[in-house]
Amino acid sequence: MSQTKYLSPSSVQDFLSARKRSSTLIAIGVMLCIFSPITLLILIRLTRLDILTSSINFATGIDVIVLVAAAVALFIAGNHWLKVHENFEY
């Protein structure tokens, strides 16, 4: 005989808000990954035009550190919100 587990309305609301928060964080992370090459090209062009006095390696490093690291942090945070309510998913 199978036992049916019922969820309270507050736990369902917590699950839905966690899913929404997680999907928002992951979407922003994907957006940062998409914008990363664009800003990289802009920084390289500004360096070649001597508007930025730094080297191309420095511009590449700044782009990778700032945008890609922020995107990875958002992916990890979004995954955390999914893991908290993982038992409700199925």
PyMOL commands that place a pseudoatom at each C-alpha (Angstrom):
pseudoatom trace, name=CA, resn=MET, resi=1, chain=A, elem=C, hetatm=0, pos=[0.000, 0.000, 0.000]
pseudoatom trace, name=CA, resn=SER, resi=2, chain=A, elem=C, hetatm=0, pos=[1.516, 3.323, -1.030]
pseudoatom trace, name=CA, resn=GLN, resi=3, chain=A, elem=C, hetatm=0, pos=[1.503, 6.266, 1.259]
pseudoatom trace, name=CA, resn=THR, resi=4, chain=A, elem=C, hetatm=0, pos=[0.561, 9.577, -0.276]
pseudoatom trace, name=CA, resn=LYS, resi=5, chain=A, elem=C, hetatm=0, pos=[2.448, 12.610, 0.941]
pseudoatom trace, name=CA, resn=TYR, resi=6, chain=A, elem=C, hetatm=0, pos=[0.646, 15.916, 0.897]
pseudoatom trace, name=CA, resn=LEU, resi=7, chain=A, elem=C, hetatm=0, pos=[2.344, 19.250, 0.607]
pseudoatom trace, name=CA, resn=SER, resi=8, chain=A, elem=C, hetatm=0, pos=[1.253, 22.319, 2.487]
pseudoatom trace, name=CA, resn=PRO, resi=9, chain=A, elem=C, hetatm=0, pos=[0.483, 25.485, 0.506]
pseudoatom trace, name=CA, resn=SER, resi=10, chain=A, elem=C, hetatm=0, pos=[3.415, 27.279, 2.143]
pseudoatom trace, name=CA, resn=SER, resi=11, chain=A, elem=C, hetatm=0, pos=[5.884, 24.593, 1.072]
pseudoatom trace, name=CA, resn=VAL, resi=12, chain=A, elem=C, hetatm=0, pos=[4.525, 24.738, -2.482]
pseudoatom trace, name=CA, resn=GLN, resi=13, chain=A, elem=C, hetatm=0, pos=[4.962, 28.526, -2.483]
pseudoatom trace, name=CA, resn=ASP, resi=14, chain=A, elem=C, hetatm=0, pos=[8.520, 28.125, -1.179]
pseudoatom trace, name=CA, resn=PHE, resi=15, chain=A, elem=C, hetatm=0, pos=[9.266, 25.642, -3.947]
pseudoatom trace, name=CA, resn=LEU, resi=16, chain=A, elem=C, hetatm=0, pos=[7.820, 27.898, -6.657]
pseudoatom trace, name=CA, resn=SER, resi=17, chain=A, elem=C, hetatm=0, pos=[9.670, 30.966, -5.402]
pseudoatom trace, name=CA, resn=ALA, resi=18, chain=A, elem=C, hetatm=0, pos=[12.919, 28.956, -5.253]
pseudoatom trace, name=CA, resn=ARG, resi=19, chain=A, elem=C, hetatm=0, pos=[12.394, 27.781, -8.845]
pseudoatom trace, name=CA, resn=LYS, resi=20, chain=A, elem=C, hetatm=0, pos=[11.730, 31.352, -9.958]
pseudoatom trace, name=CA, resn=ARG, resi=21, chain=A, elem=C, hetatm=0, pos=[14.808, 32.667, -8.141]
pseudoatom trace, name=CA, resn=SER, resi=22, chain=A, elem=C, hetatm=0, pos=[16.944, 29.856, -9.541]
pseudoatom trace, name=CA, resn=SER, resi=23, chain=A, elem=C, hetatm=0, pos=[15.783, 30.366, -13.112]
pseudoatom trace, name=CA, resn=THR, resi=24, chain=A, elem=C, hetatm=0, pos=[16.404, 34.112, -12.834]
pseudoatom trace, name=CA, resn=LEU, resi=25, chain=A, elem=C, hetatm=0, pos=[19.959, 33.600, -11.569]
pseudoatom trace, name=CA, resn=ILE, resi=26, chain=A, elem=C, hetatm=0, pos=[20.746, 31.045, -14.259]
pseudoatom trace, name=CA, resn=ALA, resi=27, chain=A, elem=C, hetatm=0, pos=[19.287, 33.294, -16.980]
pseudoatom trace, name=CA, resn=ILE, resi=28, chain=A, elem=C, hetatm=0, pos=[21.430, 36.230, -15.839]
pseudoatom trace, name=CA, resn=GLY, resi=29, chain=A, elem=C, hetatm=0, pos=[24.477, 33.917, -15.823]
pseudoatom trace, name=CA, resn=VAL, resi=30, chain=A, elem=C, hetatm=0, pos=[23.751, 32.823, -19.392]
pseudoatom trace, name=CA, resn=MET, resi=31, chain=A, elem=C, hetatm=0, pos=[23.341, 36.465, -20.410]
pseudoatom trace, name=CA, resn=LEU, resi=32, chain=A, elem=C, hetatm=0, pos=[26.748, 37.291, -18.927]
pseudoatom trace, name=CA, resn=CYS, resi=33, chain=A, elem=C, hetatm=0, pos=[28.316, 34.374, -20.821]
pseudoatom trace, name=CA, resn=ILE, resi=34, chain=A, elem=C, hetatm=0, pos=[26.775, 35.651, -24.057]
pseudoatom trace, name=CA, resn=PHE, resi=35, chain=A, elem=C, hetatm=0, pos=[27.946, 39.232, -23.424]
pseudoatom trace, name=CA, resn=SER, resi=36, chain=A, elem=C, hetatm=0, pos=[31.469, 38.143, -22.457]
pseudoatom trace, name=CA, resn=PRO, resi=37, chain=A, elem=C, hetatm=0, pos=[32.855, 37.888, -26.029]
pseudoatom trace, name=CA, resn=ILE, resi=38, chain=A, elem=C, hetatm=0, pos=[31.175, 41.161, -26.960]
pseudoatom trace, name=CA, resn=THR, resi=39, chain=A, elem=C, hetatm=0, pos=[32.854, 43.059, -24.146]
pseudoatom trace, name=CA, resn=LEU, resi=40, chain=A, elem=C, hetatm=0, pos=[36.104, 41.259, -24.906]
pseudoatom trace, name=CA, resn=LEU, resi=41, chain=A, elem=C, hetatm=0, pos=[36.033, 42.516, -28.486]
pseudoatom trace, name=CA, resn=ILE, resi=42, chain=A, elem=C, hetatm=0, pos=[35.206, 46.032, -27.290]
pseudoatom trace, name=CA, resn=LEU, resi=43, chain=A, elem=C, hetatm=0, pos=[38.088, 46.015, -24.798]
pseudoatom trace, name=CA, resn=ILE, resi=44, chain=A, elem=C, hetatm=0, pos=[40.524, 44.717, -27.422]
pseudoatom trace, name=CA, resn=ARG, resi=45, chain=A, elem=C, hetatm=0, pos=[39.394, 47.389, -29.879]
pseudoatom trace, name=CA, resn=LEU, resi=46, chain=A, elem=C, hetatm=0, pos=[39.753, 50.143, -27.280]
pseudoatom trace, name=CA, resn=THR, resi=47, chain=A, elem=C, hetatm=0, pos=[43.247, 48.880, -26.500]
pseudoatom trace, name=CA, resn=ARG, resi=48, chain=A, elem=C, hetatm=0, pos=[44.226, 48.866, -30.178]
pseudoatom trace, name=CA, resn=LEU, resi=49, chain=A, elem=C, hetatm=0, pos=[42.914, 52.422, -30.587]
pseudoatom trace, name=CA, resn=ASP, resi=50, chain=A, elem=C, hetatm=0, pos=[45.071, 53.492, -27.617]
pseudoatom trace, name=CA, resn=ILE, resi=51, chain=A, elem=C, hetatm=0, pos=[42.013, 54.602, -25.666]
pseudoatom trace, name=CA, resn=LEU, resi=52, chain=A, elem=C, hetatm=0, pos=[42.900, 52.061, -22.995]
pseudoatom trace, name=CA, resn=THR, resi=53, chain=A, elem=C, hetatm=0, pos=[46.534, 52.093, -21.995]
pseudoatom trace, name=CA, resn=SER, resi=54, chain=A, elem=C, hetatm=0, pos=[46.535, 48.511, -20.742]
pseudoatom trace, name=CA, resn=SER, resi=55, chain=A, elem=C, hetatm=0, pos=[47.666, 45.513, -22.721]
pseudoatom trace, name=CA, resn=ILE, resi=56, chain=A, elem=C, hetatm=0, pos=[45.366, 43.124, -24.543]
pseudoatom trace, name=CA, resn=ASN, resi=57, chain=A, elem=C, hetatm=0, pos=[46.221, 40.399, -22.026]
pseudoatom trace, name=CA, resn=PHE, resi=58, chain=A, elem=C, hetatm=0, pos=[45.050, 42.656, -19.198]
pseudoatom trace, name=CA, resn=ALA, resi=59, chain=A, elem=C, hetatm=0, pos=[41.801, 43.406, -21.047]
pseudoatom trace, name=CA, resn=THR, resi=60, chain=A, elem=C, hetatm=0, pos=[41.245, 39.693, -21.606]
pseudoatom trace, name=CA, resn=GLY, resi=61, chain=A, elem=C, hetatm=0, pos=[41.936, 38.948, -17.966]
pseudoatom trace, name=CA, resn=ILE, resi=62, chain=A, elem=C, hetatm=0, pos=[39.519, 41.604, -16.763]
pseudoatom trace, name=CA, resn=ASP, resi=63, chain=A, elem=C, hetatm=0, pos=[36.803, 40.270, -19.051]
pseudoatom trace, name=CA, resn=VAL, resi=64, chain=A, elem=C, hetatm=0, pos=[37.298, 36.679, -17.927]
pseudoatom trace, name=CA, resn=ILE, resi=65, chain=A, elem=C, hetatm=0, pos=[37.576, 37.521, -14.252]
pseudoatom trace, name=CA, resn=VAL, resi=66, chain=A, elem=C, hetatm=0, pos=[34.619, 39.867, -14.098]
pseudoatom trace, name=CA, resn=LEU, resi=67, chain=A, elem=C, hetatm=0, pos=[32.011, 38.431, -16.434]
pseudoatom trace, name=CA, resn=VAL, resi=68, chain=A, elem=C, hetatm=0, pos=[32.742, 34.725, -16.539]
pseudoatom trace, name=CA, resn=ALA, resi=69, chain=A, elem=C, hetatm=0, pos=[33.450, 34.470, -12.811]
pseudoatom trace, name=CA, resn=ALA, resi=70, chain=A, elem=C, hetatm=0, pos=[30.221, 36.332, -12.070]
pseudoatom trace, name=CA, resn=ALA, resi=71, chain=A, elem=C, hetatm=0, pos=[28.333, 33.984, -14.387]
pseudoatom trace, name=CA, resn=VAL, resi=72, chain=A, elem=C, hetatm=0, pos=[29.787, 30.906, -12.691]
pseudoatom trace, name=CA, resn=ALA, resi=73, chain=A, elem=C, hetatm=0, pos=[28.875, 32.341, -9.291]
pseudoatom trace, name=CA, resn=LEU, resi=74, chain=A, elem=C, hetatm=0, pos=[25.311, 32.863, -10.493]
pseudoatom trace, name=CA, resn=PHE, resi=75, chain=A, elem=C, hetatm=0, pos=[25.156, 29.287, -11.817]
pseudoatom trace, name=CA, resn=ILE, resi=76, chain=A, elem=C, hetatm=0, pos=[26.305, 27.969, -8.450]
pseudoatom trace, name=CA, resn=ALA, resi=77, chain=A, elem=C, hetatm=0, pos=[23.797, 30.129, -6.566]
pseudoatom trace, name=CA, resn=GLY, resi=78, chain=A, elem=C, hetatm=0, pos=[20.988, 29.068, -8.902]
pseudoatom trace, name=CA, resn=ASN, resi=79, chain=A, elem=C, hetatm=0, pos=[21.898, 25.425, -8.420]
pseudoatom trace, name=CA, resn=HIS, resi=80, chain=A, elem=C, hetatm=0, pos=[21.837, 25.926, -4.653]
pseudoatom trace, name=CA, resn=TRP, resi=81, chain=A, elem=C, hetatm=0, pos=[18.234, 27.105, -4.785]
pseudoatom trace, name=CA, resn=LEU, resi=82, chain=A, elem=C, hetatm=0, pos=[17.343, 24.033, -6.839]
pseudoatom trace, name=CA, resn=LYS, resi=83, chain=A, elem=C, hetatm=0, pos=[19.096, 21.655, -4.439]
pseudoatom trace, name=CA, resn=VAL, resi=84, chain=A, elem=C, hetatm=0, pos=[17.274, 23.050, -1.396]
pseudoatom trace, name=CA, resn=HIS, resi=85, chain=A, elem=C, hetatm=0, pos=[13.914, 21.896, -2.767]
pseudoatom trace, name=CA, resn=GLU, resi=86, chain=A, elem=C, hetatm=0, pos=[15.116, 18.910, -4.778]
pseudoatom trace, name=CA, resn=ASN, resi=87, chain=A, elem=C, hetatm=0, pos=[12.829, 16.467, -2.974]
pseudoatom trace, name=CA, resn=PHE, resi=88, chain=A, elem=C, hetatm=0, pos=[9.717, 18.408, -4.067]
pseudoatom trace, name=CA, resn=GLU, resi=89, chain=A, elem=C, hetatm=0, pos=[10.522, 18.155, -7.753]
pseudoatom trace, name=CA, resn=TYR, resi=90, chain=A, elem=C, hetatm=0, pos=[9.488, 14.551, -8.174]
for i in range(1, 90): cmd.bond("trace and resi %d" % i, "trace and resi %d" % (i + 1))
show_as sticks, trace
zoom trace
